[in-house]
Amino acid sequence: MNVYIEDDYFDVLEKLRASLPHDTFTNNKAQNLKSIYNLLLSLNINTDIKYEKLTANFKNRIGDKDYKTIKELVLFTALKSPTSKIHAEVNFNTINDYSGFYFTKNINYTLNAPGYGIVYKDENFDSANFYENCTVADLKFKGDINALKDFVAPTNAMIIADNYLFEDPAKLPHLINFIKLFKAKLSEIKFQVSIFSHSSNATLVTNVFKQIQEIDPNIQVEIILTSNKTVIRDRQIYTNYTTMNFGHPFEEKETHFSQNFLGVQNDVSRIKINYANFISHLKMYKQKIDGTPETFGITKMKWKSEEFTNRLFEIIPKI
């Protein structure tokens, strides 16, 4: 996973630091600037800083603990980290990472538009909130999808894994409303949905497939059926920045909703663990897509609106 931060944006963060309480970076809360601080220390750093400047001013100070600024600490940490990487001289105009974290003062970069469903902060960011509200634990939920609207993170792609999704046609309106909620602010690229489930009712699956397509012409959808109910993680939902778990996601019965915003945690190691687990799950679902035939005997196993690869799978590191 990647953070994209302009050299000049470190000045924005430094001004914010000066305005916050002294214990912002020592307390045990993932909030405000502390959330971004932990994020920057956890993921790969991509910056427009010149490579010569980076090596001349920072690399020769590895081991020096007298860090005076956020910039110094972040760059030193990335340079010496065995797991994270730092890339210098990045041209922000050529980036097409739809699951990255962006911190730039330049409003002209293509991906800065809100309709791309990415995390982007400009120089007007006041650090009062960095998606802390998108982490939710055991919220009581009874089928009203609108009850989740305050917890929606930027989203442009989704994976839904629910073994029981096609057991009851009454779930369909809830599923449609759920997809609509998360797609609502996306306008610049197509929303991508991959659904994994189990069913012997091809007619019902086809109906669901068509109705999802009818939500919006800018939705790409695929449905992959599994041969049994033990090969997928039950009732899990994944987006660019979150994982979700429902007891009964698309039914009108009392259950609990939990969501984890992967990049906001109390400590750096927790963010790394979040993404390691996330990538492991993505690999499993990609293997399931690749390993599932179009038909199994006379049974249809895959539906796809058009040829595409869910951009969540771009998060998987290339070997």
ABEGO torsion letter per residue (X at the ends): XBBBBBAAAAAAAAAAAAABBAAAAABABBBEAAAAAAAAAABBBBBABBAAAAAAAAAAABGBABBABAAAAAAAAAAABAABBBBBGBBAAABABAABBBBBABAABAAABAAAGBBBBBAABAGABBGAAABBBGBBBAGBAAAAAAABBBBABBBBBBAAAAABAAAAAAAAAAAAAAAAABAABBBBBBBBBBBABAAAAAAAAAAAAAABAABBBBBBBBABAAABBBGBBBBAABBBBBABAABBBBBBBBBBBAABBABAAAAAAAAAAAAAAAAAAAAAAAABBABBEABBABBBABBBBBAAAAABBBX
